[in-house]
Amino acid sequence: MCVADTARDVSGNAHCKSKEAEIKRINKELANIRSKFKGDKALDGYSKKKYVCKLLFIFLLGHDIDFGHMEAVNLLSSNRYTEKQIGYLFISVLVNSNSELIRLINNAIKNDLASRNPTFMGLALHCIANVGSREMAEAFAGEIPKILVAGDTMDSVKQSAALCLLRLYRTSPDLVPMGDWTSRVVHLLNDQHLGVVTAATSLITTLAQKNPEEFKTSVSLAVSRLSRIVTSASTDLQDYTYYFVPAPWLSVKLLRLLQCYPPPDPAVRGRLTECLETILNKAQEPPKSKKVQHSNAKNAVLFEAISLIIHHDSEPNLLVRACNQLGQFLQHRETNLRYLALESMCTLASSEFSHEAVKTHIETVINALKTERDVSVRQRAVDLLYAMCDRSNAQQIVAEMLNYLETADYSIREEIVLKVAILAEKYAVDYTWYVDTILNLIRIAGDYVSEEVWYRVIQIVINRDDVQGYAAKTVFEALQAPACHENLVKVGGYILGEFGNLIAGDPRSSPLIQFNLLHSKFHLCSVPTRALLLSTYIKFVNLFPEIKTTIQDVLRSDSQLKNADVELQQRAVEYLRLSTIASTDILATVLEEMPPFPERESSILAKLKKKKGPSTVTDLEETKKERSADMNGGTEPAPVNASAVSTPSPSADLLGLGTGPPPNAAPAPASSGSLLVDVFSEPASAVTQLAPGSQENFASPDLASSELVSEEPSEAARGADELTHKFVCKNNGVLFENQLLQIGLKSEFRQNLGRMFIFYGNKTSTQFLTFTPTLICSDELQSNLNLQTKPVDPTVDGGAQVQQVVNIECISDFTEAPVLNIQFRYGGTFQNVSVKLPITLNKFFQPTEMASQDFFQRWKQLSNPQQEVQNIFKAKHPMDPEITKAKIIGFGSALLEEVDPNPANFVGAGIIHTRTAQIGCLLRLEPNLQAQMYRLTLRTSKETVSQRLCELLSEQF
């Protein structure tokens, strides 16, 4: 009645013909309400409720309300439900968390919570959840868990309490104490009331993400409850059956909860596997209803089950079945299902178990790329083609992506260009195909070819002697087109300036013709391209003395010497002077051929990662995809000629991560290697030298009968110790490489748990026998760090690789790193390699966002001398602010913007998660550009943590 009265009394608004008339009507009503509140006659509960409701209605119309708050608070003490309800509603909407009335409100809420009246308790809990302020959390975070786990609490109140506690934990996680109630709340998963189970599952899922150890017992209970739901008939759970699908929302929540943990113990895993198989089987059954709600609920459970299968990545049969099920959705008439299927298959393509199954759908995906009307679905199809690509299908996929590029939406063209460039380079069987592909890419989408792409073409051509002549011939022919994109002119100018002499013997590409062809494009290009072409011209003076006079005439022209652009003018003057006074020998020295570029990570891949952002497939998944691609192999690469030894060696890169050999090491055998020149390599300095003794053993494979054991690999361990610093701010890369073995890492961490994939690649053509990797930890480290490993195959075939998974749990803070010792027999020789695994304390760092006021308040609280560690040190690397930001974020801390009064300083905050404690950490980095020095200050609640984090972070700058 109150709402009806309010609508009737203020209904005059609907008849107002102008904004001014409405405001006048509202002001009249507000004046009337104000007079009622201030009148001598005391209002009864109904009248007070009616006027408070009117104020709330006026506020929702968009008008400010500056009175009536006290009357709303008074309604909370009423014993009538409707009056108390309006009071709580007004407070939830209009009362600010900084209000002076908050203490009165909290007292009223406490009275209602203590009343044991389920209706009043529900209203109070709803109000706490709606306001969700820090003050509310401080007042009730300790009380609500008791209500939640109390045996006499009614089901409806338990539901409200669980969701209220979830809200408080999301807004103020530090104020929700973990205690005895955590073990009891898990058992709510067994509650008979499914509403309680649903609310409790939402709460436990959020809590388990931050405190997995506290709630690990929920796994078996969640599997048990899920089993009962998926095996039940729709009539068994009538109240919670939605269009013939039993409890779909609860099923989805339980599946998400299970994704917070690794695969369970074998007994529980068997039951979970049965559940997942049942869900997959039900997806194949004919629909029980034609309503869209039925298919939506059924598919929601199915996709969440597939996400769990992908997360565990341990059941090949389930992964393949999931892939086949998703394959059926690729041609579904529902656009959303096609999108979700493509997105999930992108993740499945990264698993070694399901990569081949994903590849069987290549024709369907290509067809979707050509015929799909929705651009977002087409983009997911491009992502899936990129994910499923390996050596066996690279040429087909690249060709299809190039065809699609001609008609692709402008918004995704740059991303497709980057992916085509990466795939063409990574899976090049020979570099003539790579050169043709990139030139075709420039022809089709030149405007979207970034500098990183054509820079990379130049690097590869210069580093590969066997492709230089073909590249020169191909770009020369491409430049003869009437209209050439400027990027093609850049590539052509650079390559002809370096290797034009290789095609000058053909009359059709004589020196003069090459020069005239390039110069015909000169006036159509931008200033940077003209500058590059002037450099090409002076290179021609050295390569082709017979056209020196022609080039000098061009350099001497007024359009060059008097050019308005100072860069072009300076080049023309200097190049003309150089060609005039320098002898032939000096010209040959100054203008000699460019040396090979150092091998390093492809800047194209880095640009793609930056463009896609954190929502893309993780590095860990990319590694598994690359592993699968290499294992499934493709065409045997062409032999490398002897001249290739002078350029950076395309050594066997079994992990898709590798580096070339160290500068002083013998070139690695290329028989089983990829022709790709280190697309995903680490810098050459990151490669650890051979362990002492192993080089001699490698040189003497005929001593099969002798037991040659290498010395203790202390030098290798020291080299790996240096590598530890390089892994502090990243989770993947090459840990060790010599002529026999390559060890790569990919790892991921969440709170105090981590998982590391170690890839062992055999770079030779001979088997490794009795291959035994062992993790060695000191007694102290064992008490602080729990490591669980799975055994690997003792035989590693030549050119193959094996994977080992290490599950990591941080029990307490630590300083040491575990040592990985690998022993195996190669050609009758016993090999022994030891390296330190880069598991450092900061890997368990979780970023925390803080406002400036909160940061400095917490900073002052951590003011004890034992809590602060400070280090002033000389910068070891260029002091680039962007690189510094990236390193702080990579270290694990949140980078807090606009917190420090000095904008040049960097401030971060985070929490170190261990099983025994959560340790808050604040850091401040102050650079001094003039002195080229840094001052790093760390404050945590534990001295040893401050010291260790300071040591690790100081090494990064």
Sequence and secondary structure as in RCSB ss.txt:
>XXXX:A:sequence
MCVADTARDVSGNAHCKSKEAEIKRINKELANIRSKFKGDKALDGYSKKKYVCKLLFIFLLGHDIDFGHMEAVNL
LSSNRYTEKQIGYLFISVLVNSNSELIRLINNAIKNDLASRNPTFMGLALHCIANVGSREMAEAFAGEIPKILVA
GDTMDSVKQSAALCLLRLYRTSPDLVPMGDWTSRVVHLLNDQHLGVVTAATSLITTLAQKNPEEFKTSVSLAVSR
LSRIVTSASTDLQDYTYYFVPAPWLSVKLLRLLQCYPPPDPAVRGRLTECLETILNKAQEPPKSKKVQHSNAKNA
VLFEAISLIIHHDSEPNLLVRACNQLGQFLQHRETNLRYLALESMCTLASSEFSHEAVKTHIETVINALKTERDV
SVRQRAVDLLYAMCDRSNAQQIVAEMLNYLETADYSIREEIVLKVAILAEKYAVDYTWYVDTILNLIRIAGDYVS
EEVWYRVIQIVINRDDVQGYAAKTVFEALQAPACHENLVKVGGYILGEFGNLIAGDPRSSPLIQFNLLHSKFHLC
SVPTRALLLSTYIKFVNLFPEIKTTIQDVLRSDSQLKNADVELQQRAVEYLRLSTIASTDILATVLEEMPPFPER
ESSILAKLKKKKGPSTVTDLEETKKERSADMNGGTEPAPVNASAVSTPSPSADLLGLGTGPPPNAAPAPASSGSL
LVDVFSEPASAVTQLAPGSQENFASPDLASSELVSEEPSEAARGADELTHKFVCKNNGVLFENQLLQIGLKSEFR
QNLGRMFIFYGNKTSTQFLTFTPTLICSDELQSNLNLQTKPVDPTVDGGAQVQQVVNIECISDFTEAPVLNIQFR
YGGTFQNVSVKLPITLNKFFQPTEMASQDFFQRWKQLSNPQQEVQNIFKAKHPMDPEITKAKIIGFGSALLEEVD
PNPANFVGAGIIHTRTAQIGCLLRLEPNLQAQMYRLTLRTSKETVSQRLCELLSEQF
>XXXX:A:secstr
 HHHHHHHHTGGGGG  SHHHHHHHHHHHHHHHHHHHHSSS   HHHHHHHHHHHHHHHHTT    S HHHHHHH
TT SSHHHHHHHHHHHHHH  TT TTHHHHHHHHHHHHHT  HHHHHHHHHHHHHH  HHHHHHHTTTHHHHHH 
TT  HHHHHHHHHHHHHHHHH GGGS  STHHHHHGGGGG S HHHHHHHHHHHHHHHHH GGGGTTHHHHHHHH
HHHHHTS TTTTGGGEETTEESHHHHHHHHHHHTTS    HHHHHHHHHHHHHHHHHHHS  S  SHHHHHHHHH
HHHHHHHHHHHH   HHHHHHHHHHHHHHTT S HHHHHHHHHHHHHHTTSTTTHHHHHTTHHHHHHHHHH   H
HHHHHHHHHHHHH  TTTHHHHHHHHHHHHTT  HHHHHHHHHHHHHHHHHT SSHHHHHHHHHHHHHHHGGG  
HHHHHHHHHHHHH HHHHHHHHHHHHHHHTSSS  HHHHHHHHHHHHHHGGGSTTSGGG HHHHHHHHHHHHTTS
 HHHHHHHHHHHHHHHHH GGGHHHHHHHHHSHHHHT SSHHHHHHHHHHHHHHHH  HHHHHHHT         
  HHHHHHHHHH TTS  HHHHHHHHHHHHHH  S      GGGGGS      TTS      TTS     TT  S
S  TT   GGG     TTHHHHHH TT TTS  B    HHHHHHHHHHHHHTTT SEEEEEE SSEEEEEEEEEE
TTEEEEEEEEEE SSS BEEEEEEEE  HHHHHHEEEEE    S B TT EEEEEEEEEE S      EEEEEEE
ETTEEEEEEEE    GGGGEEE    HHHHHHHHHHT SGGGEEEEEEE SS   HHHHHHHHHHHT EE TT S
SSTTSEEEEEEEE SS EEEEEEEEEEETTTTEEEEEEEESSHHHHHHHHHHHHTT 
